[in-house]
Structures are given as structure tokens and as C-alpha cells.
């Protein structure tokens, strides 16, 4: 397997890849993270060609353009995915909401979709996360950027990082990555344009990719409710609860969930191949 490569793409997004002869998978990280979070999980999935993006304002990507909403971002990421011949899309938390929008905007482009603890635009909200976002904005306004923003964001509640805190190596890796986040989205309303966008339940029915939702049994109720709403509306969707797992499912359980993901990709590829053969 080739080593990790990092390349700029599109001018608006930065990407990382781990090449292989297998089908291509796009990975979309959560809020305040970047494409480096996937390295461990990729090591368990050597037969797939992995591509990850840094979302706008994260990692090496430039800030989110003013006025960009979730539909705009879904089309941007979707165009990149189509040009890169991506067959499978994976998203975690906020990245799951974006991955879902990508498959809404391009409903016939992908064989499969994997969502870890997905948020749903306009769906259930975690009151602790909402309160913390307001605290972050106030702290940014009064103290500007510094490690205090990372420390506040990674403190429970909300329990975004609570599960990861039980895995010291993962915790320290995430702490380093979040510590490099630029927090530019706190300066204005750019993030609210994304998180305030409503993903219509009717829009979810447009998704034809085989969908798998992975949700931790220790996650917040808002994410569990979002997962159920998505499961009910996407005809091809199934949901799996993971025991003793928090919000960052794909990272906390990388060593044990990779067979689920691998099997899902393979089954979706067979399903897509059979459909095209019949057509």
C-alpha cells in the first residue's frame, strides 16, 4: 500500500489520499478536525483507494466563502467526488451531514454511504452543543484564538469527545489536531449558514446509495434521533448501534468496526454492478 499523500485540489479544498488499486472512498471529517483523523482506520482497510478532504476553514483548506450554505458545500464536495471517480462516501458527525448532502445533490453517483453519528440539518439539536457554540463565540470575541478554545470545545458536556477520552492515544491525537484549528468561522455567521440549513426528509428519499449508519450507544439523544430519521427516509439504509461507544464512532472503534465498513462497501459494489448489468 502506498504511503499517505497530500495534495491541493479545486483551489477551495485540500485533500489527502492513500492510493490502492481498489475503488475510491471519500472521507469527510467532523467539525474542528481535518483529514489526518482517518490514518488509523485507513490502515485497516488496505484494499480501498482512500481520499479525504479538509473542509473549508479546516486543515489546509481556505476559509468558507461568505454566503455558502449546506447545499453549496454539498455540490462543491460532490463535484470533487465525481471528478475523482469516488464510489463510496463516508462522513463523521458534522461531516456526516455534509456526506448526506453530497448524496442528495448527486443521488445516482455513488454506490454507498457510511455515516458515523450523523447530524441532520434542521433536525434534532443537542442543547449542550448549542450552548457550547455560544460560549466559543464569546470566548473568541474576548480572547481571540488560543488553546483555551480547544480546551473548552473538548470539555464535556457536550459529550462530543467523551468517548475518545477513554482512548488516550486517540485523545491526544485529536487534541493536537483540534489545537491547530483556526476558528475563523467564529468571527461571523458562516457556520450558521451551514448548520441552519434544513435537510428535507423528502430530500433524503432521493438518496439511492446503500447507506449504513454507525451510532454509539453512549452518544447524545439528538444524534440518535437524527440517525433514526435518516434510517426511516432512505430506503437502502440500515443502522448499527455500537456498545460502549460515544460520538466519534469511526475513530473510537476503528479496530473493530472496519469489517462492517469493508463488507458494506463490497455489498454496495456488487449491488451496483448487478443493477448496471440488468440495465
C-alpha positions as CSV (number, residue, x, y, z in Angstrom):
1,X,0.0,0.0,0.0
2,X,1.3,3.4,-0.9
3,X,2.1,6.0,1.8
4,X,-0.1,8.9,2.5
5,X,0.0,11.7,0.0
6,X,-1.3,15.3,0.5
7,X,-2.3,17.4,-2.5
8,X,-4.3,20.5,-3.0
9,X,-7.4,20.2,-5.2
10,X,-10.1,22.5,-6.6
11,X,-8.5,25.6,-5.1
12,X,-11.2,25.6,-2.4
13,X,-10.4,22.2,-0.8
14,X,-7.2,20.4,0.3
15,X,-7.2,16.6,0.1
16,X,-5.1,13.7,1.4
17,X,-5.0,10.2,-0.2
18,X,-3.7,6.7,0.4
19,X,-3.7,5.1,-3.1
20,X,-4.7,1.5,-3.8
21,X,-6.0,-0.5,-6.8
22,X,-9.4,-0.7,-5.2
23,X,-12.5,1.5,-5.6
24,X,-12.2,5.1,-4.3
25,X,-13.7,6.2,-1.0
26,X,-14.1,9.8,0.1
27,X,-13.8,10.6,3.8
28,X,-15.3,13.7,5.4
29,X,-14.2,14.7,8.9
30,X,-16.1,16.4,11.7
31,X,-16.1,20.0,12.9
32,X,-12.6,21.3,14.1
33,X,-10.8,18.2,12.7
34,X,-9.1,17.5,9.4
35,X,-8.2,14.7,7.1
36,X,-5.5,13.4,9.4
37,X,-8.1,11.7,11.7
38,X,-8.5,8.8,9.2
39,X,-5.0,7.4,9.2
40,X,-5.7,4.6,11.7
41,X,-9.0,3.5,10.1
42,X,-7.4,3.5,6.6
43,X,-4.7,1.1,7.8
44,X,-7.4,-1.4,8.5
45,X,-8.9,-1.0,5.0
46,X,-5.9,-1.5,2.7
47,X,-7.9,-2.7,-0.3
48,X,-9.6,0.6,-1.0
49,X,-8.2,3.8,-2.5
50,X,-8.8,6.4,0.2
51,X,-9.3,10.2,-0.4
52,X,-10.0,12.7,2.3
53,X,-10.8,16.4,2.2
54,X,-10.1,19.2,4.6
55,X,-13.4,21.0,4.8
56,X,-13.3,24.8,4.3
57,X,-11.8,26.6,7.3
58,X,-10.2,23.3,8.4
59,X,-6.7,21.8,8.0
60,X,-5.1,23.2,4.9
61,X,-8.3,24.4,3.2
62,X,-9.1,28.2,2.9
63,X,-12.0,29.6,4.9
64,X,-15.6,29.0,4.0
65,X,-16.8,31.7,1.5
66,X,-19.4,34.1,2.8
67,X,-22.9,33.1,1.9
68,X,-22.1,29.4,1.4
69,X,-24.9,27.1,2.6
70,X,-25.0,23.4,3.0
71,X,-26.4,22.8,-0.5
72,X,-23.5,24.8,-2.0
73,X,-21.0,22.9,0.0
74,X,-22.6,19.6,-0.9
75,X,-22.3,20.5,-4.6
76,X,-18.7,21.6,-4.2
77,X,-17.7,18.4,-2.5
78,X,-19.9,16.3,-4.8
79,X,-18.2,17.8,-7.9
80,X,-14.8,16.9,-6.5
81,X,-16.0,13.4,-5.7
82,X,-17.4,12.8,-9.2
83,X,-14.2,14.1,-10.8
84,X,-12.2,11.8,-8.6
85,X,-14.3,8.8,-9.6
86,X,-15.4,8.3,-6.0
87,X,-17.7,5.3,-5.4
88,X,-18.2,5.4,-1.6
89,X,-18.7,8.4,0.7
90,X,-18.0,8.4,4.5
91,X,-18.8,11.2,6.9
92,X,-18.5,11.6,10.7
93,X,-20.7,13.9,12.8
94,X,-20.8,17.3,11.0
95,X,-19.0,15.6,8.2
96,X,-21.9,13.0,8.1
97,X,-24.3,15.9,7.5
98,X,-22.2,17.0,4.6
99,X,-21.8,13.5,3.2
100,X,-25.6,13.1,3.3
101,X,-26.0,16.4,1.4
102,X,-23.4,15.2,-1.2
103,X,-25.6,12.1,-1.9
104,X,-28.7,14.3,-2.0
105,X,-27.1,16.6,-4.6
106,X,-25.7,13.7,-6.6
107,X,-28.2,10.9,-5.9
108,X,-27.1,8.4,-8.6
109,X,-23.3,9.0,-8.4
110,X,-22.3,6.7,-5.5
111,X,-22.6,3.1,-4.6
112,X,-22.5,3.5,-0.8
113,X,-22.8,6.0,2.0
114,X,-21.4,5.5,5.6
115,X,-22.5,7.9,8.3
116,X,-20.9,7.9,11.8
117,X,-23.1,9.7,14.3
118,X,-24.6,12.0,11.7
119,X,-26.1,15.4,12.3
120,X,-29.2,16.2,10.3
121,X,-29.6,19.8,9.0
122,X,-32.7,21.3,10.6
123,X,-33.1,18.1,12.7
124,X,-32.7,17.4,16.4
125,X,-30.2,19.6,18.2
126,X,-28.1,18.8,21.3
127,X,-28.7,21.7,23.8
128,X,-25.3,21.2,25.3
129,X,-23.6,21.6,21.9
130,X,-25.7,24.7,21.2
131,X,-24.7,26.3,24.5
132,X,-21.0,25.4,23.9
133,X,-21.0,27.0,20.5
134,X,-22.3,30.3,22.0
135,X,-19.5,30.0,24.7
136,X,-16.9,29.5,22.0
137,X,-18.1,32.6,20.1
138,X,-18.0,34.7,23.2
139,X,-14.5,33.4,24.1
140,X,-13.3,34.1,20.6
141,X,-14.6,37.6,20.8
142,X,-13.0,38.4,24.1
143,X,-9.7,36.4,24.0
144,X,-9.2,35.6,20.2
145,X,-7.6,32.3,19.2
146,X,-5.6,30.2,21.6
147,X,-5.6,26.8,23.3
148,X,-8.4,27.9,25.5
149,X,-10.8,27.4,22.6
150,X,-9.7,23.8,22.1
151,X,-9.9,23.1,25.8
152,X,-13.4,24.5,26.1
153,X,-14.6,22.7,23.0
154,X,-13.2,19.3,24.1
155,X,-14.7,19.6,27.6
156,X,-17.9,17.7,28.4
157,X,-20.8,18.4,28.2
158,X,-21.4,18.3,25.2
159,X,-20.0,14.7,25.1
160,X,-18.5,15.0,21.6
161,X,-15.1,13.9,22.8
162,X,-16.2,11.9,25.9
163,X,-15.8,8.5,24.2
164,X,-12.5,9.4,22.7
165,X,-11.2,10.4,26.2
166,X,-11.3,6.7,27.1
167,X,-8.6,6.0,24.4
168,X,-5.5,8.0,25.4
169,X,-3.7,7.8,22.1
170,X,-6.8,8.9,20.1
171,X,-7.5,11.6,22.7
172,X,-4.0,13.2,22.3
173,X,-4.1,12.9,18.5
174,X,-7.4,14.7,18.4
175,X,-6.2,17.3,20.9
176,X,-3.3,18.1,18.7
177,X,-5.4,18.4,15.6
178,X,-8.2,20.5,17.2
179,X,-5.4,22.6,18.7
180,X,-4.4,23.7,15.2
181,X,-7.9,24.7,14.1
182,X,-8.1,28.3,13.1
183,X,-11.6,29.1,14.4
184,X,-12.2,31.7,11.7
185,X,-15.9,30.6,11.5
186,X,-16.5,32.1,14.9
187,X,-15.9,35.6,13.6
188,X,-19.2,35.8,11.7
189,X,-22.3,33.8,10.8
190,X,-20.7,31.5,8.2
191,X,-21.1,28.3,10.2
192,X,-24.8,29.1,11.0
193,X,-25.5,29.2,7.2
194,X,-24.4,25.5,7.2
195,X,-25.9,24.2,10.4
196,X,-29.1,26.2,10.0
197,X,-29.8,24.6,6.6
198,X,-32.8,22.2,6.6
199,X,-32.2,18.8,5.0
200,X,-35.8,17.9,4.0
201,X,-36.9,14.5,4.9
202,X,-38.3,14.3,1.3
203,X,-34.8,15.1,0.0
204,X,-33.5,12.1,1.9
205,X,-35.6,9.8,-0.3
206,X,-33.5,11.0,-3.3
207,X,-30.5,9.0,-1.9
208,X,-30.0,5.8,-3.8
209,X,-26.6,4.8,-2.4
210,X,-26.7,1.9,0.0
211,X,-26.5,3.6,3.4
212,X,-25.0,2.4,6.7
213,X,-25.3,4.4,9.9
214,X,-23.0,3.7,12.8
215,X,-24.1,5.2,16.2
216,X,-22.7,4.8,19.7
217,X,-25.0,3.7,22.5
218,X,-23.4,6.4,24.7
219,X,-24.0,9.2,22.1
220,X,-26.3,12.1,22.8
221,X,-30.0,11.6,22.1
222,X,-30.1,14.2,19.4
223,X,-27.8,12.2,17.2
224,X,-29.7,9.0,17.9
225,X,-32.9,10.7,16.8
226,X,-31.2,12.1,13.7
227,X,-30.0,8.6,12.8
228,X,-33.5,7.2,13.2
229,X,-35.0,9.9,11.0
230,X,-32.4,9.3,8.3
231,X,-32.9,5.5,8.5
232,X,-36.6,5.8,8.0
233,X,-36.3,8.0,4.9
234,X,-33.5,6.3,3.0
235,X,-34.9,3.1,1.5
236,X,-31.5,1.4,1.4
237,X,-30.4,2.4,4.9
238,X,-29.6,0.2,7.9
239,X,-28.4,1.4,11.3
240,X,-26.0,-0.4,13.7
241,X,-25.6,0.6,17.4
242,X,-22.1,0.1,18.8
243,X,-21.8,-0.8,22.5
244,X,-19.7,1.3,24.9
245,X,-19.1,3.8,22.2
246,X,-19.5,7.6,22.2
247,X,-20.0,10.2,19.5
248,X,-16.8,9.7,17.4
249,X,-17.8,6.2,16.4
250,X,-15.5,5.7,13.4
251,X,-12.4,6.8,15.4
252,X,-13.2,5.2,18.8
253,X,-13.9,1.7,17.3
254,X,-11.6,1.7,14.2
255,X,-10.1,-1.6,15.2
256,X,-13.4,-3.4,15.5
257,X,-15.8,-1.7,13.0
258,X,-13.6,-1.9,9.9
259,X,-15.1,-5.3,8.9
260,X,-18.6,-3.7,8.9
261,X,-17.4,-0.9,6.6
262,X,-15.5,-3.2,4.3
263,X,-18.5,-5.6,4.0
264,X,-20.8,-2.6,3.3
265,X,-18.5,-1.3,0.5
266,X,-18.3,-4.7,-1.1
267,X,-22.0,-5.4,-0.9
268,X,-22.8,-2.0,-2.3
269,X,-20.4,-2.5,-5.2
270,X,-22.0,-5.9,-6.0
271,X,-25.4,-4.3,-5.9
272,X,-24.4,-1.5,-8.2
273,X,-22.7,-3.9,-10.6
274,X,-25.8,-6.1,-10.7
275,X,-28.1,-3.1,-11.3
276,X,-25.9,-1.8,-14.2
277,X,-25.7,-5.3,-15.7
278,X,-29.5,-5.7,-15.6
279,X,-30.0,-2.2,-17.1
